Amino acid sequence: MTYKIRVFLILFVLGLSACQTNNKESKKDTTKEEVSIKEHFKGSFLIGAAINDNHIDRSDSLGIQLLKKEFNSITPENIMKWMYVHPEKDSYFFDTTDKYVALGQENGMYIVGHNLIWHSQLADWVNPIKDSLEMAIMLKDHINTIVSRYKGKIDAWDVVNEALNEDGTLRESVFSNTMGDRFLELAFKEAAKADPDATLIYNDYNLWKPEKRDGVVRLVKKLQDNGAKIDEVGIQAHWSLEGPSIEDIENSIIAFSELGVKISFTELDVTVLPNPWELDGAAVNQNYDEFEGDPKMNPYPNGLPDSVKLELSKRYQDIFNLFTKHKDKISRVTFWGVQDGQSWLNNWPINGRTNYPLFFDRNYQPKKVYTDIISAKNN
């Protein structure tokens, strides 16, 4: 073999080896895990989303893709509420809830049942009940039928939702009117019997307020003293750019964790729009129809200005810095919706507004707040 041929062969082999190495590196890069909000907080807490019928029936294909990539927990926005799942006294409707659970199982998600007992969105046949024994029998049937069906499939239940007034006292409802506060103990005990391994949650809003926070502390302690299983307090987090303060949120995290229960933030969104009570105080009538079409109440119909995008990002960064600080106490953070266009805040408290409360826009694309959170170093 001549010297030139030998050199050529050596160079050829070296070149081939370099190509193989580059290919391996290229393949390695392509298999690298995609960045997502659930991966960013992996090891800290679950990241969930409330989903609607279009996700459950798979008609929102872009929403499903986003859900799979970004979230590892799901909560049904409406379909498990009493009026839908138990519309008649002797009739349950499980078709949609079965599909919901199947979606979560197929994707290895933490599945939340929302909710078992709530004074709102009840079936009409419940309200006429006046007898405490009849109510107790009916509640047992309702809870056992639903929880038993999904035993080992649904991981956590919002057992009782919004049972307290703003001052921490028991809210008047068909349940409290017939049974007093005994319906709370019954609900948690029956849920535990139906699925001993499920996480059982008391869920409510405005728990940053000291009076309401104290009311939940009393509620949890009483349940514990009476031998009822309660695992978490769910803090609904329908907040704004201005409030509540990080200090108030932190005080609630600490107060509830001292009871020996976990905390979940169950309904997180941050409104960027003004609301009527900010203009006229707390005395504004609960019907806000008069504000529909008022440009003052819908200032960003065509998109957020950069200054507000910065505010929203800063607000969420402060919130998640707090959550990360207390990650040992927090099990899950669930956004109330997948993307802005699906948020209930487009229609509450005033119909027809354009709100921007979540991490993904109406085109299913990540917003500045998302990229700012993702790019920040985990604590």
C-alpha positions as CSV (number, residue, x, y, z in Angstrom):
1,M,0.0,0.0,0.0
2,T,1.4,3.3,-1.0
3,Y,2.0,6.1,1.5
4,K,-0.7,8.4,-0.1
5,I,-3.3,5.6,0.0
6,R,-2.5,4.8,3.7
7,V,-2.9,8.5,4.6
8,F,-6.2,8.7,2.7
9,L,-7.6,5.7,4.6
10,I,-6.6,7.1,8.0
11,L,-8.2,10.4,7.2
12,F,-11.3,8.7,6.0
13,V,-11.7,6.6,9.2
14,L,-11.1,9.6,11.4
15,G,-13.7,11.5,9.4
16,L,-16.2,8.7,9.7
17,S,-15.7,8.4,13.4
18,A,-16.3,12.2,13.8
19,C,-19.5,12.0,11.9
20,Q,-20.7,9.1,14.1
21,T,-19.9,11.1,17.2
22,N,-21.7,14.1,15.9
23,N,-24.7,12.0,15.0
24,K,-24.7,10.5,18.6
25,E,-24.5,14.0,20.0
26,S,-27.3,15.2,17.7
27,K,-29.5,12.2,18.7
28,K,-28.7,12.9,22.4
29,D,-29.9,16.5,21.9
30,T,-33.1,15.5,20.3
31,T,-34.0,13.2,23.2
32,K,-33.3,15.9,25.7
33,E,-36.5,16.5,27.7
34,E,-38.5,19.5,26.6
35,V,-38.8,22.4,29.0
36,S,-42.2,22.6,30.7
37,I,-43.8,24.1,33.7
38,K,-44.3,20.7,35.3
39,E,-40.6,19.8,34.8
40,H,-39.5,23.2,36.2
41,F,-41.2,22.4,39.5
42,K,-40.6,18.7,39.5
43,G,-39.7,17.6,43.0
44,S,-41.5,20.7,44.5
45,F,-45.2,20.2,43.7
46,L,-47.5,19.0,41.0
47,I,-48.7,21.5,38.4
48,G,-52.3,21.1,37.4
49,A,-55.0,22.6,35.2
50,A,-58.8,22.7,35.3
51,I,-60.2,21.2,32.1
52,N,-63.5,21.5,30.3
53,D,-65.7,19.4,28.1
54,N,-63.6,20.1,25.0
55,H,-60.6,18.6,26.6
56,I,-62.5,15.7,28.0
57,D,-64.1,14.8,24.7
58,R,-60.7,15.4,22.9
59,S,-62.2,18.0,20.5
60,D,-59.7,20.6,21.6
61,S,-56.6,18.9,20.2
62,L,-54.3,21.8,20.8
63,G,-55.5,22.0,24.4
64,I,-54.8,18.3,24.9
65,Q,-51.3,18.7,23.5
66,L,-50.6,21.6,25.8
67,L,-52.1,19.7,28.7
68,K,-49.9,16.6,28.2
69,K,-46.7,18.7,27.8
70,E,-47.1,21.2,30.6
71,F,-49.3,19.6,33.4
72,N,-49.3,16.5,35.5
73,S,-52.6,17.0,37.3
74,I,-56.1,17.7,36.2
75,T,-59.3,19.0,37.8
76,P,-62.7,19.0,36.1
77,E,-64.0,22.6,35.9
78,N,-67.7,21.7,36.0
79,I,-68.7,18.1,35.0
80,M,-68.5,16.5,38.4
81,K,-70.6,19.1,40.2
82,W,-73.9,17.9,41.6
83,M,-76.3,19.2,39.0
84,Y,-74.3,17.3,36.3
85,V,-73.4,14.0,38.0
86,H,-76.5,13.5,40.2
87,P,-79.3,15.3,38.3
88,E,-82.1,13.2,39.7
89,K,-82.6,11.6,43.1
90,D,-82.3,8.1,41.8
91,S,-80.2,8.8,38.7
92,Y,-76.4,9.4,38.3
93,F,-74.7,10.5,35.0
94,F,-71.1,9.2,34.7
95,D,-70.5,9.2,31.0
96,T,-68.4,12.4,31.0
97,T,-66.7,11.8,34.3
98,D,-65.6,8.3,33.1
99,K,-64.0,10.0,30.1
100,Y,-62.4,12.6,32.4
101,V,-60.8,9.9,34.5
102,A,-59.7,7.9,31.5
103,L,-57.9,11.0,30.1
104,G,-56.0,11.3,33.3
105,Q,-55.1,7.7,33.5
106,E,-53.9,7.5,29.9
107,N,-51.5,10.3,30.6
108,G,-50.3,9.2,34.1
109,M,-51.8,12.3,35.7
110,Y,-52.8,13.0,39.3
111,I,-56.6,13.1,39.1
112,V,-58.7,15.4,41.3
113,G,-62.5,15.0,41.9
114,H,-64.2,18.4,42.1
115,N,-66.4,18.4,44.1
116,L,-68.7,16.2,46.3
117,I,-70.5,18.8,48.5
118,W,-71.2,22.4,47.5
119,H,-74.1,24.7,48.1
120,S,-74.0,26.0,44.5
121,Q,-74.7,24.2,41.2
122,L,-77.0,21.7,43.0
123,A,-79.6,19.7,41.3
124,D,-83.1,21.2,41.9
125,W,-84.4,18.1,43.8
126,V,-81.9,18.7,46.7
127,N,-83.1,22.1,47.9
128,P,-86.6,21.0,49.1
129,I,-85.1,18.5,51.6
130,K,-85.9,19.7,55.2
131,D,-85.4,16.6,57.3
132,S,-81.9,16.0,58.8
133,L,-82.2,12.2,58.6
134,E,-83.3,12.3,55.0
135,M,-80.4,14.7,54.2
136,A,-77.9,12.4,56.0
137,I,-79.1,9.3,54.1
138,M,-79.0,11.2,50.8
139,L,-75.5,12.6,51.4
140,K,-74.2,9.1,52.3
141,D,-75.6,7.7,49.1
142,H,-74.2,10.6,47.0
143,I,-70.7,10.3,48.4
144,N,-70.4,6.5,48.5
145,T,-71.8,6.1,45.0
146,I,-69.4,8.6,43.4
147,V,-66.3,7.9,45.4
148,S,-66.6,4.1,45.2
149,R,-67.0,4.2,41.5
150,Y,-63.6,5.9,41.2
151,K,-61.8,4.2,44.1
152,G,-58.1,3.8,43.2
153,K,-58.6,6.0,40.1
154,I,-59.3,9.5,41.5
155,D,-56.3,10.5,43.7
156,A,-57.9,13.4,45.6
157,W,-61.4,14.8,46.3
158,D,-62.6,18.3,47.1
159,V,-64.9,16.8,49.6
160,V,-66.6,20.0,50.8
161,N,-66.4,23.3,48.9
162,E,-66.9,26.8,50.3
163,A,-68.8,26.0,53.5
164,L,-67.7,29.2,55.3
165,N,-68.7,32.8,55.3
166,E,-66.1,35.6,55.0
167,D,-66.0,35.9,58.9
168,G,-65.3,32.2,59.3
169,T,-68.7,31.2,60.4
170,L,-70.7,28.4,58.8
171,R,-72.4,29.4,55.6
172,E,-76.2,29.0,55.4
173,S,-77.1,26.3,52.9
174,V,-79.5,23.4,52.4
175,F,-76.9,21.2,54.2
176,S,-76.3,23.4,57.2
177,N,-80.0,24.3,57.5
178,T,-80.9,20.6,57.9
179,M,-77.8,19.2,59.7
180,G,-75.8,22.2,61.2
181,D,-72.1,21.6,60.9
182,R,-72.6,17.8,61.2
183,F,-72.7,17.4,57.4
184,L,-69.0,18.3,57.3
185,E,-68.0,15.4,59.5
186,L,-70.3,13.0,57.7
187,A,-68.9,14.0,54.3
188,F,-65.3,13.4,55.2
189,K,-66.0,10.2,57.1
190,E,-68.1,8.8,54.2
191,A,-65.5,9.7,51.6
192,A,-62.8,8.0,53.7
193,K,-64.9,4.8,54.0
194,A,-65.5,4.8,50.2
195,D,-61.8,5.2,49.4
196,P,-59.4,5.1,52.3
197,D,-56.4,5.9,50.1
198,A,-57.8,9.1,48.5
199,T,-56.5,12.5,49.6
200,L,-59.5,14.4,51.1
201,I,-59.6,18.2,50.9
202,Y,-61.5,21.1,52.3
203,N,-61.6,23.8,49.5
204,D,-62.4,27.5,49.9
205,Y,-61.6,31.0,48.6
206,N,-60.3,34.2,50.4
207,L,-58.4,32.1,52.9
208,W,-55.8,34.8,53.1
209,K,-58.3,36.8,55.2
210,P,-57.5,36.3,58.9
211,E,-61.1,35.7,59.9
212,K,-61.8,33.2,57.3
213,R,-58.4,31.5,57.8
214,D,-59.3,31.1,61.5
215,G,-62.6,29.6,60.6
216,V,-60.9,26.9,58.5
217,V,-58.5,26.2,61.3
218,R,-61.4,25.6,63.6
219,L,-63.2,23.5,61.0
220,V,-60.1,21.3,60.5
221,K,-59.4,20.9,64.2
222,K,-63.0,19.9,64.9
223,L,-62.9,17.3,62.1
224,Q,-59.6,15.9,63.5
225,D,-61.0,15.9,67.0
226,N,-64.0,13.9,65.8
227,G,-61.9,11.3,64.0
228,A,-62.6,12.4,60.5
229,K,-59.8,12.1,57.9
230,I,-58.8,15.4,56.3
231,D,-55.5,15.6,54.4
232,E,-55.4,19.0,52.8
233,V,-56.7,22.5,52.8
234,G,-57.3,23.7,49.2
235,I,-56.7,27.4,48.9
236,Q,-58.5,28.8,45.9
237,A,-56.2,31.4,44.4
238,H,-58.3,33.8,42.3
239,W,-56.1,36.7,42.8
240,S,-55.3,40.1,41.2
241,L,-52.2,42.1,40.4
242,E,-52.6,44.0,43.6
243,G,-53.6,41.4,46.1
244,P,-53.6,39.6,48.4
245,S,-50.2,40.3,49.8
246,I,-47.5,37.7,49.8
247,E,-47.4,38.0,53.6
248,D,-51.1,37.2,53.9
249,I,-50.8,34.1,51.6
250,E,-47.7,32.9,53.6
251,N,-49.6,33.3,56.9
252,S,-52.3,30.9,55.6
253,I,-49.7,28.4,54.4
254,I,-48.1,28.3,57.8
255,A,-51.4,28.3,59.8
256,F,-52.7,25.3,57.9
257,S,-49.5,23.4,57.8
258,E,-49.3,23.6,61.6
259,L,-52.5,21.5,61.7
260,G,-50.6,18.6,60.2
261,V,-52.3,18.9,56.8
262,K,-50.9,19.7,53.4
263,I,-51.8,22.7,51.3
264,S,-52.9,22.8,47.7
265,F,-53.5,25.9,45.6
266,T,-56.5,24.6,43.7
267,E,-57.7,27.4,41.4
268,L,-54.9,29.7,40.5
269,D,-55.4,32.7,38.2
270,V,-54.4,36.4,38.3
271,T,-56.9,38.9,36.8
272,V,-55.4,41.9,35.1
273,L,-58.8,43.7,34.8
274,P,-60.5,46.2,37.1
275,N,-63.6,44.9,38.9
276,P,-66.7,46.9,40.0
277,W,-66.0,46.7,43.7
278,E,-62.6,48.4,43.2
279,L,-64.5,51.4,41.9
280,D,-67.5,51.6,44.2
281,G,-66.6,49.6,47.2
282,A,-68.2,46.5,48.7
283,A,-71.7,47.9,48.6
284,V,-72.0,47.3,44.8
285,N,-75.0,45.1,44.0
286,Q,-74.1,41.6,43.0
287,N,-75.6,42.0,39.5
288,Y,-73.0,43.7,37.4
289,D,-74.9,43.8,34.1
290,E,-74.8,47.6,34.1
291,F,-71.0,47.4,33.5
292,E,-71.2,45.2,30.3
293,G,-69.8,47.1,27.4
294,D,-68.1,49.7,29.6
295,P,-64.6,50.2,28.1
296,K,-63.3,51.0,31.6
297,M,-64.1,47.5,32.6
298,N,-62.5,46.0,29.5
299,P,-59.4,48.0,28.9
300,Y,-57.4,45.5,26.9
301,P,-59.7,43.9,24.2
302,N,-56.8,43.6,21.7
303,G,-54.0,42.5,23.9
304,L,-52.0,43.5,27.0
305,P,-49.6,46.5,26.9
306,D,-46.0,45.6,27.8
307,S,-46.2,47.4,31.1
308,V,-49.1,45.1,32.2
309,K,-47.2,42.0,30.9
310,L,-44.3,43.0,33.2
311,E,-46.7,43.4,36.1
312,L,-48.3,40.0,35.6
313,S,-44.9,38.3,35.3
314,K,-43.6,40.0,38.5
315,R,-46.8,39.0,40.3
316,Y,-46.5,35.4,39.4
317,Q,-42.8,35.3,40.1
318,D,-43.5,36.6,43.6
319,I,-46.2,34.0,44.0
320,F,-44.1,31.0,42.8
321,N,-41.1,32.2,44.8
322,L,-43.3,31.9,47.9
323,F,-44.6,28.5,46.8
324,T,-41.1,27.2,46.3
325,K,-40.0,28.5,49.7
326,H,-42.8,26.4,51.2
327,K,-42.6,23.4,48.8
328,D,-42.4,21.0,51.8
329,K,-45.9,22.1,52.8
330,I,-47.5,22.3,49.3
331,S,-48.6,19.2,47.3
332,R,-50.1,20.8,44.2
333,V,-50.6,24.1,42.3
334,T,-53.5,24.0,39.8
335,F,-54.3,26.7,37.3
336,W,-58.0,27.4,36.7
337,G,-57.9,26.8,33.0
338,V,-55.4,25.8,30.3
339,Q,-55.2,29.0,28.3
340,D,-56.6,32.6,28.5
341,G,-59.5,32.1,26.1
342,Q,-60.9,29.3,28.3
343,S,-60.7,31.3,31.6
344,W,-64.0,31.9,33.5
345,L,-62.6,35.4,34.2
346,N,-63.6,36.5,30.6
347,N,-67.2,36.4,31.9
348,W,-67.0,37.0,35.6
349,P,-68.0,39.2,37.2
350,I,-68.8,41.0,34.0
351,N,-69.7,39.2,30.8
352,G,-67.8,39.6,27.5
353,R,-64.5,40.9,28.8
354,T,-61.0,39.9,27.5
355,N,-58.8,38.7,30.4
356,Y,-55.3,37.3,30.5
357,P,-54.9,35.5,33.8
358,L,-53.0,32.3,32.8
359,F,-49.6,31.3,31.4
360,F,-50.7,30.5,27.8
361,D,-52.5,32.8,25.4
362,R,-55.5,32.2,23.2
363,N,-53.3,30.7,20.5
364,Y,-51.9,28.1,23.0
365,Q,-48.6,29.9,23.1
366,P,-46.5,30.6,26.2
367,K,-46.6,34.2,27.4
368,K,-43.9,36.4,28.9
369,V,-44.9,35.2,32.4
370,Y,-44.3,31.6,31.4
371,T,-40.9,32.2,29.9
372,D,-39.8,34.4,32.8
373,I,-40.8,31.7,35.3
374,I,-39.2,28.9,33.3
375,S,-35.9,30.8,32.8
376,A,-35.7,31.5,36.5
377,K,-33.5,29.2,38.5
378,N,-35.4,26.8,40.8
379,N,-34.8,27.3,44.5
